[in-house]
């Protein structure tokens, strides 16, 4: 596979304390067109991320984050970013670690990280992660002109065709669909877990993210339910009492199952 240059408008950050690992990672990232800012401490990284998003209004789009830093665990940094930044400013976070255990992989994903790269870094694995990143980025951009609110449509075919044309064919679109399937299941599980634990910040964040990507893909009925769920979660987060969400989550699960059934037929 040829190395594709990444757009210079992507704002990236590398958080790594080891000087050798810094040099290797910077060389690899620069080779594919990224020119990341570099910091070696976790709290410094957290301050920088918040400044870029909240003060400069120019948030990072992707962060390569070492798990074992001298001052604060990378997983805790990820959790703080997810908790403290607005949804629209959330970056794509890549964990950098030498730990290949499935248990820790799951911990990193549950802690808000989007992807994992195992040290020593390898170019093919880096490119695969960037494919996922670019797929999610396209999902956020969306397709204009689709009125999805209060829709009862499982999948909007015209949106599907626009995506396929925009991405240059069915094969490229299949990669985006596979990313959506993986993320949708993970996000809804987080919603269900957050509701049980009354973690309304998690429910609100996941509902918002899944609503946006679902609407952009054309899963309009699901997006409509998730918008209502997002609103209730926000009210529960900021109000004096909690409204029940069990029925909305049940509806979201039903809609997602319908969407996944049609998507599986499409990518088969």
Secondary structure, DSSP 4 states (H G I P E B T S, - for coil): -PPPPPPTT--EEEE---HHHHHHHHHHHHHTT---EEESSHHHHHHHHHIIIIISS---SEEEEES--SSS-HHHHHHHHHHHS-GGGPPEEEEEES---HHHHHHHHHTT--EEEESSP-HHHHHHHHHHHHHHHHHHH--TT---TT---S--HHHHHHHHHHTTSHHHHHHHHHHHHHHHHHHHHHHHHHHHHT-HHHHHHHHHHHHHHHHHHT-HHHHHHHHHHHHHHHHHHHSSSPPP-HHHHHHHHHHHHHHHHHHHHHH-
